[in-house]
Amino acid sequence: MSNRIDYRKVAPEAIQALSSVGKYLHEEKFDSKLQALVELRVSQINGCAYCLNLHTQQARALGETQQRLDCISAWKETDFYTEKEMAALVWAETLTLISQTPTAAAYEEVVKHFTERELVNLSMVIVNMNAWNRLAIGFHMHVPVRTS
């Protein structure tokens, strides 16, 4: 599959604006390991190969175990994740599959583990990842072959 247009070059101002969400989250010191897991799960749901490749590499660089990465698509079937991580993953699935997923139970669970500000920030991780997925999928972002 080849790229369609390089949206980063065509509209760099738009990409900079979208990138500012990531900069904000970094400044907020949002848990980068949790962010990588959430971004990975959202990208799995959306079927974004480019982002799956990117975020698995980032998660490993942050010290995430290969087993947790391998099993995240079936996270409900394991005991590898903390209650906070599971609440974040439910929230990620809820916001990503918003037309299919009831939100009341997910919200009740996630507010047990996150402050209001943390929940807004978690939601911004999810919203931002969904936006990046749609760009990468829509414009056929090339996934480079890894040599290792």
VOBA-1610 file (N, C-alpha, C; in pm, whole numbers, padded with zeros to 5 digits, always signed):
BEGIN
Met+00085-00117+00000Met+00000+00000+00000Met+00090+00123+00000Ser+00056+00219-00081Ser+00136+00341-00086Ser+00058+00457-00024Asn+00134+00556+00021Asn+00072+00677+00073Asn-00010+00744-00036Arg-00112+00814+00002Arg-00189+00892-00094Arg-00125+01030-00105Ile-00155+01118-00014Ile-00083+01245-00009Ile-00016+01251+00128Asp+00088+01329+00136Asp+00155+01346+00264Asp+00089+01463+00335Tyr-00011+01430+00415Tyr-00090+01534+00482Tyr-00004+01621+00573Arg+00108+01568+00619Arg+00197+01645+00705Arg+00260+01761+00629Lys+00288+01739+00501Lys+00348+01845+00418Lys+00242+01937+00360Val+00126+01884+00328Val+00020+01963+00266Val-00040+02063+00364Ala-00057+02022+00490Ala-00118+02111+00589Ala-00042+02104+00722Pro+00081+02152+00722Pro+00161+02141+00844Pro+00101+02215+00964Glu+00025+02321+00936Glu-00038+02395+01046Glu-00143+02310+01116Ala-00216+02232+01039Ala-00317+02143+01098Ala-00249+02034+01181Ile-00141+01981+01130Ile-00068+01876+01201Ile-00008+01934+01329Gln+00043+02055+01321Gln+00097+02120+01440Gln-00012+02140+01545Ala-00131+02179+01501Ala-00242+02198+01594Ala-00279+02066+01661Leu-00288+01958+01583Leu-00320+01828+01640Leu-00208+01779+01732Ser-00086+01805+01694Ser+00030+01767+01776Ser+00033+01840+01909Ser-00030+01956+01915Ser-00028+02034+02039Ser-00100+01960+02152Val-00193+01872+02119Val-00258+01792+02223Val-00156+01701+02291Gly-00071+01638+02210Gly+00033+01553+02266Gly+00131+01632+02352Lys+00165+01752+02309Lys+00254+01838+02388Lys+00188+01874+02520Tyr+00059+01907+02515Tyr-00015+01937+02637Tyr-00010+01819+02734Leu-00035+01699+02683Leu-00035+01580+02769Leu+00102+01555+02829His+00206+01580+02752His+00342+01566+02803His+00367+01666+02916Glu+00324+01789+02897Glu+00340+01892+03000Glu+00259+01859+03125Glu+00147+01794+03107Glu+00062+01753+03219Glu+00121+01633+03294Lys+00225+01575+03234Lys+00290+01456+03289Lys+00192+01339+03298Phe+00108+01327+03194Phe+00018+01214+03188Phe+00102+01087+03181Asp+00062+00984+03250Asp+00135+00857+03258Asp+00164+00805+03117Ser+00291+00813+03075Ser+00327+00779+02937Ser+00309+00631+02907Lys+00328+00546+03005Lys+00310+00402+02983Lys+00161+00370+02963Leu+00077+00431+03044Leu-00067+00413+03028Leu-00112+00473+02895Gln-00058+00588+02861Gln-00092+00651+02734Gln-00059+00558+02617Ala+00058+00496+02621Ala+00097+00405+02513Ala+00003+00287+02503Leu-00039+00232+02616Leu-00134+00120+02614Leu-00268+00162+02554Val-00316+00277+02596Val-00444+00327+02545Val-00434+00356+02396Glu-00326+00419+02354Glu-00309+00448+02212Glu-00301+00320+02131Leu-00236+00222+02185Leu-00227+00093+02117Leu-00364+00029+02103Arg-00442+00029+02211Arg-00575-00033+02206Arg-00667+00040+02108Val-00665+00171+02111Val-00747+00249+02018Val-00707+00218+01874Ser-00577+00210+01850Ser-00528+00181+01714Ser-00565+00039+01671Gln-00571-00054+01764Gln-00616-00190+01731Gln-00762-00187+01688Ile-00844-00119+01765Ile-00987-00110+01734Ile-01007-00049+01595Asn-00931+00055+01566Asn-00946+00126+01439Asn-00874+00057+01323Gly-00789-00040+01352Gly-00717-00111+01247Gly-00610-00026+01181Cys-00540+00056+01259Cys-00438+00144+01204Cys-00300+00081+01220Ala-00251+00021+01113Ala-00121-00047+01117Ala-00007+00049+01148Tyr-00010+00168+01090Tyr+00096+00265+01114Tyr+00107+00297+01264Cys-00005+00324+01327Cys-00005+00360+01469Cys+00024+00239+01558Leu-00022+00122+01518Leu+00012+00001+01594Leu+00163-00019+01597Asn+00225-00004+01483Asn+00370-00018+01473Asn+00439+00086+01562Leu+00397+00209+01551Leu+00458+00318+01627Leu+00441+00299+01777His+00319+00270+01821His+00292+00267+01965His+00342+00141+02034Thr+00356+00031+01962Thr+00419-00085+02025Thr+00567-00055+02049Gln+00631+00011+01956Gln+00771+00049+01975Gln+00786+00146+02093Gln+00698+00243+02099Gln+00703+00340+02209Gln+00680+00270+02343Ala+00584+00180+02348Ala+00553+00110+02474Ala+00672+00026+02520Arg+00736-00043+02427Arg+00854-00122+02464Arg+00966-00032+02515Ala+00983+00083+02451Ala+01087+00177+02495Ala+01059+00230+02636Leu+00932+00234+02673Leu+00893+00278+02807Leu+00900+00166+02910Gly+00939+00045+02865Gly+00953-00067+02957Gly+00834-00161+02962Glu+00738-00142+02871Glu+00622-00231+02868Glu+00667-00371+02829Thr+00606-00471+02891Thr+00645-00609+02860Thr+00580-00655+02730Gln+00649-00742+02662Gln+00598-00796+02536Gln+00469-00873+02559Gln+00460-00944+02670Gln+00339-01022+02697Gln+00216-00932+02709Arg+00230-00821+02780Arg+00116-00729+02792Arg+00080-00668+02658Leu+00179-00638+02577Leu+00152-00585+02443Leu+00085-00691+02356Asp+00133-00814+02365Asp+00077-00923+02285Asp-00069-00949+02319Cys-00105-00929+02445Cys-00239-00968+02491Cys-00337-00853+02506Ile-00297-00732+02470Ile-00385-00618+02495Ile-00516-00626+02417Ser-00517-00691+02303Ser-00644-00701+02229Ser-00744-00790+02302Ala-00695-00873+02392Ala-00782-00960+02473Ala-00758-00932+02622Trp-00738-00807+02656Trp-00701-00770+02792Trp-00802-00817+02896Lys-00928-00827+02860Lys-01030-00870+02956Lys-01013-01016+02997Glu-00939-01091+02919Glu-00919-01234+02944Glu-00792-01262+03025Thr-00723-01158+03071Thr-00597-01177+03142Thr-00603-01109+03279Asp-00500-01129+03355Asp-00486-01057+03481Asp-00355-00977+03483Phe-00314-00929+03365Phe-00188-00856+03349Phe-00200-00707+03376Tyr-00319-00656+03383Tyr-00340-00512+03387Tyr-00401-00470+03521Thr-00363-00352+03568Thr-00416-00300+03694Thr-00562-00258+03676Glu-00629-00237+03787Glu-00768-00191+03779Glu-00775-00055+03709Lys-00679+00031+03736Lys-00676+00163+03672Lys-00657+00148+03521Glu-00565+00061+03480Glu-00543+00039+03337Glu-00668-00019+03271Met-00733-00112+03339Met-00854-00172+03283Met-00964-00068+03268Ala-00978+00020+03366Ala-01079+00127+03356Ala-01046+00218+03238Ala-00917+00248+03220Ala-00876+00332+03107Ala-00904+00263+02974Leu-00881+00132+02968Leu-00906+00058+02843Leu-01055+00052+02812Val-01137+00034+02915Val-01283+00036+02893Val-01324+00174+02841Trp-01270+00278+02900Trp-01304+00415+02857Trp-01257+00437+02713Ala-01138+00386+02680Ala-01086+00399+02544Ala-01178+00329+02444Glu-01223+00210+02479Glu-01314+00137+02390Glu-01447+00209+02378Thr-01495+00264+02489Thr-01622+00335+02489Thr-01618+00458+02399Leu-01512+00538+02411Leu-01504+00659+02329Leu-01470+00630+02184Thr-01399+00521+02160Thr-01364+00484+02022Thr-01483+00423+01949Leu-01558+00340+02019Leu-01676+00275+01961Leu-01803+00344+02013Ile-01804+00473+02010Ile-01905+00552+02079Ile-02049+00522+02036Ser-02068+00483+01912Ser-02205+00453+01867Ser-02250+00313+01908Gln-02157+00230+01954Gln-02190+00091+01988Gln-02186+00061+02136Thr-02123+00145+02214Thr-02093+00112+02352Thr-02168+00201+02449Pro-02240+00142+02544Pro-02302+00225+02647Pro-02194+00287+02736Thr-02212+00413+02774Thr-02108+00483+02847Thr-02128+00490+02997Ala-02247+00466+03049Ala-02273+00486+03192Ala-02184+00398+03280Ala-02179+00271+03254Ala-02098+00180+03337Ala-01950+00212+03322Ala-01907+00242+03201Ala-01767+00276+03178Ala-01730+00402+03255Tyr-01818+00499+03254Tyr-01792+00624+03326Tyr-01785+00599+03476Glu-01880+00524+03528Glu-01881+00494+03671Glu-01752+00425+03714Glu-01698+00339+03630Glu-01573+00268+03663Glu-01453+00361+03652Val-01446+00440+03547Val-01327+00521+03525Val-01314+00632+03630Val-01425+00687+03679Val-01415+00793+03779Val-01366+00741+03914Lys-01368+00611+03934Lys-01312+00552+04056Lys-01160+00562+04059His-01098+00573+03942His-00952+00563+03932His-00883+00691+03886Phe-00959+00787+03837Phe-00901+00909+03782Phe-00968+01032+03841Thr-00888+01135+03869Thr-00946+01263+03908Thr-01018+01320+03786Glu-01092+01426+03806Glu-01161+01489+03694Glu-01062+01534+03587Arg-00955+01596+03629Arg-00854+01644+03533Arg-00788+01526+03462Glu-00754+01422+03535Glu-00693+01303+03474Glu-00788+01239+03374Leu-00917+01240+03405Leu-01015+01182+03313Leu-01027+01264+03185Val-01023+01394+03198Val-01024+01478+03078Val-00898+01450+02997Asn-00784+01441+03063Asn-00659+01412+02993Asn-00662+01275+02928Leu-00711+01174+02997Leu-00726+01041+02938Leu-00816+01049+02815Ser-00923+01121+02825Ser-01015+01136+02712Ser-00946+01206+02595Met-00860+01302+02625Met-00785+01369+02518Met-00687+01273+02451Val-00626+01183+02526Val-00540+01080+02466Val-00621+01000+02365Ile-00740+00960+02404Ile-00826+00876+02320Ile-00875+00953+02198Val-00923+01073+02218Val-00972+01156+02108Val-00859+01183+02009Asn-00743+01217+02062Asn-00629+01248+01977Asn-00585+01126+01897Met-00582+01010+01962Met-00540+00888+01892Met-00639+00853+01782Asn-00767+00870+01809Asn-00867+00844+01705Asn-00846+00937+01586Ala-00812+01063+01612Ala-00786+01157+01502Ala-00664+01113+01421Trp-00554+01079+01489Trp-00434+01034+01418Trp-00461+00907+01339Asn-00539+00814+01396Asn-00572+00691+01325Asn-00646+00722+01195Arg-00740+00812+01202Arg-00819+00842+01083Arg-00733+00906+00974Leu-00639+00989+01013Leu-00547+01046+00914Leu-00457+00938+00854Ala-00397+00857+00939Ala-00304+00754+00890Ala-00375+00652+00801Ile-00495+00612+00839Ile-00572+00516+00758Ile-00618+00581+00628Gly-00675+00700+00639Gly-00728+00768+00522Gly-00623+00797+00416Phe-00502+00828+00460Phe-00396+00863+00366Phe-00293+00753+00347His-00327+00631+00393His-00240+00513+00373His-00096+00536+00417Met-00078+00574+00542Met+00058+00594+00593Met+00136+00464+00581His+00253+00473+00526His+00340+00358+00506His+00396+00307+00638Val+00389+00177+00657Val+00447+00115+00777Val+00582+00058+00737Pro+00689+00115+00790Pro+00821+00064+00753Pro+00845-00077+00809Val+00917-00158+00735Val+00953-00292+00782Val+01065-00278+00883Arg+01048-00342+00997Arg+01152-00339+01101Arg+01256-00447+01070Thr+01377-00417+01100Thr+01484-00516+01079Thr+01517-00591+01206Ser+01463-00548+01317Ser+01489-00620+01443Ser+01361-00638+01522
//
